Amino acid sequence: MKNLIFEENYISKSLRVQFVDYLEGLTPLWENRFSESNPPPKGDQQRKLLRPVYWLGNWQFACLNYYHPPRGIDYRCVEAEPFPDFMQRVVDDVENKVRNEFSPSDIPHKWHLNTCLVNYYGTEVRDNQTIDLARVGEHKDFEPGPVASISFGDRALFQFVESSGRDRAQKSKVILQQWLSDSCLQVFGGEKFKKKLFHRVQRVEEKSGKPFQVKVENFITRRINLTFRYVPTEHIKPYRLFPENLQRDVHEYMLKLSEKSSFFQEQIKL
């Protein structure tokens, strides 16, 4: 059994059109990392994420400190929009691949891909200058079980690494790297790729010259990546059940989402 799947051209041309139309129709948020209830550590300051994002299934706001079991599970995952039907069919196919190819011991009980983070990678336009933000530092995804990734747009250099930790003088060791191309599928899990190694997007090429038409001011999107994960349903709660201080922390985001989404309009009705 293996714990890594990679398929080029996994998404057909006709299905790609559906994905891109849907993803360009969303209104991503450019979130801040901290909030009143989750202030910056001493010596640090407020900052925004490197890229605009959108979540389906549940929204893990950066300022709520994401979902991080076993301790970081309460009030981290705000109920969000379900997958559209065409996306759910793709997710069902990916889940079947995982169950056929991965070791059963690496697939948690009740595992299914019910959460999706959409990352919009690209270039910010600031003071008539362009700033390339198309990267993400080494990290782990803490949702239990395998993670599936689908990419659109320019190729990204994706690396699994042994982290150097806090020793900034020493570079992390690259164990495996892959170019993630348009319409490809990548799935990883298990002890090595999910639990032991970190992963990162080192850079995104700028070759196609065809940016996506995404509704983010002063930002040129040249890659969109979807990562599908599993969050136990008991850890996903509607916004109205969050403590008042956490509701305040994300209220402006919820209002912004409700401008375009009937789902979030209902969420903010208390």
N, C-alpha and C positions, 0 to 999 in steps of 0.2 A: 504493500500500500504506500501511496505517496502523500505528501502534504503540501504540494505546490502544483498548480495548474496554470498553464499559459497557452492561450489560443489567439493567434492573430486573426483578424477579420471575423471575429465571433458574431458581431452585429451585421446583419445584411444591409445593403444599401437602402432598401425601402424602409426597414426598421430604423435605420439611422435617421432618416428624415423625421420620423415620429419623435424620436428622442430629442433631436436638435430643436424642433418646433416647440416641444414642451419645455425644454430647458431654457430656451431664449425667452419664453413667455413668463418665466418666474421673475420675481423681483428680489434678488439676493440682498442680504444684509451685510454691512461691513461693521462687525461687532467690535466693541472694546473688550479688553481682556479682564478688566476688574470692575468692581461696583462698590456701592456703599457697604454691602454686607460681606464683600470679598475684596478688601482693599489691597493695593500693591504691597509686597513685602518691603520691609525697611530698606531704604536706599534705592528702591525701584519706583517707577512712575507709571501712570496710565498710558496704555498704548493700544492701538487697534491691531487686529489680525492682519497678516500679510495679504489676505485675499478675501473677497466677498464669499459668502457661503449661503446655502439653503439646506434645510433638513426635511426629510419625509419620515413618517412613522412616529418619530419623536424629535423634538428640538433640544439639543444639548447646548445651551447658551454658554459661551466662554466664561462669562462673569459668574455663572453658577458652578464653575470649576469642573464641568464635564462629568461623565459617568466613569467611576473609578472603583470597581469592587476590589476587595470585599467591604471596605469602609465607606467609600464615596458612592453610595447608592441612593440615599434619600433625597428627594427633591432636586434631582439633577436632570430629569428627562420630562420635558413638557410635551403632552400629547400634541401631535401634529398631523398634517394631512396624510391620508393613505396613499399608497402607490397607485398611479393610474393603471388601468387594466393591461395595457400593452407592456408596461414595466413589470407588473406582477407575473405575467407569463414568462418573461425572461428570468425573473428571480426563481420561479418554480423549476425551470430547466437547470439553472445553476445549482440549486439545492440537490437535484437528482444527481448531477455530476459529482458533487461532494460526497454524497452518501455511497456512490458507486466506487469512488477512487480513494477516499481518505480512510484512515483507520477509524473504526467505530469508537475507539477509546478517545479520539480527538474531537468527537462531535458530542457536545453536551446533550443531556436529556431535554427534550422540547425545543432544541435548537431550530430556528428558522430565521431567515434574513428579513427582519421586520423594521429595520432602521436604515436610512440612507443619508449620508453626508454628501452634498454636492459642493465641490470646490471649484471656484472659477479662478484659473491661473492666468496671469497676464502682466500688463504694464500699467502703472499709474502715470497719469499726466499731471504734473505739478509745476506751476510757475513756468509753463512753456517748455518744461523738460520732461523726459520720459525716464521712469525708474522701474527697472525690471524687478518684479516681486514674485516671479514664477518659480518658486522653490518651497520646500518645507523641511525643517530641520529634523534630525533623528528623533524618533519617538516610538512608542508602542500603542497599539489599539487595545484597550483593556476590556472591551466587550467580549464575553466568553465565546469560544469556538472560532471556526474559520471566518475569514473576511474576504469578500469578493469585490473586485475593482473593475470598472468599465471606463474606458477613456475615449475622448473625442478631441480632435484637433491635432496640434503639433505634438511630436514625440517628446516624451519625458524620460530622463535617465533616472531610473528607480534603483535604489541600492539597499540590500540587507547588510547591516554592519554590526560589528562588535564595538560597543560604545567605549570611548575613552573616559566617560563619566565627567568628573569635574576637572580633570587634568587637561586644560586647554592647550598645553604645550605639546600634547601627544594627539596625533590624528586617530580617528576611529578606523578600524580595519574593515575594509570592504570584503565581505564573504561571497556575495553574489550580486550581480547587477544585470538589469534587463532594460531595454528600450521599450517603453509602453507606447505603442503606435495607435493611430486612429482606429476605433471600433474593436480593439482587443479586449480580451478577458484575462484577468489574473486573479487567482484565488490562493491564499496561503493560510496555513494553520499549523497546529501541532507544536511539539516541544521546542523544536529548533527555530522555525520561522516566526512563530507567533509569540512564544513565551521567552525564549532566550535572546534572540537577535532584535535589534532595533531596525527601523527602516526610515528612508528619507527620499525626497525628490531633490536630486542634486541640481538639476537645471531642466528647462524646457526649451526646445529649439524654437527658432523664429524663421521658419522657411516657407510656410504655406502662403503667407500674405493674405489670408482670408480670416480675419477675426470674426468671432461670433457677435451677433447683434443682441447683446445683453444690456439690460436696463440698469447700468451702474454709471453714474457720472464720472468723467475723467478717468476712465479705466478701459483698457483695451484687452479683451479676453481672447486668448489664443489657444487655450486648452480647458476642457471641462472634464472633471473626473468624478465618478460616482463610486463611493465605497459603501457596500452593504454589510451591515453587522447585525448581531442579535442582542437585544436587551430583553430580559424576562419581563413579561407584561405587568407583573405586580410592581415593577419599578417605574412604570410610566403612568403619570397622573395628569389630569386636566389642570389647566392653569388656575382655575378657581379653588382648587384644593391645596395650592401652595401657601406657605405662610405669607402674611402680609408684607413683611420686609423683602422677601424674594420676589413677590409680585411687583413691588415697586422697582426692584432692580431691573426687571425686564419689561416693564409696562410700555416704555416708548417703542421697544422692538415689536411688541405685540400689536400696538396701534399701527405701526408701519405695515406689518404683515396683513392686518385686517383691511387695509385700503384696497388690496387686490384679491383677498381670499375670503370667501363666505365662511369657510371653516374657522378661520381665526376671528371673524366677526362674532361668531357664536361663542368662541372661547372667552372673549373679554366681557361678555354679558354676565354680570354677577347677580 
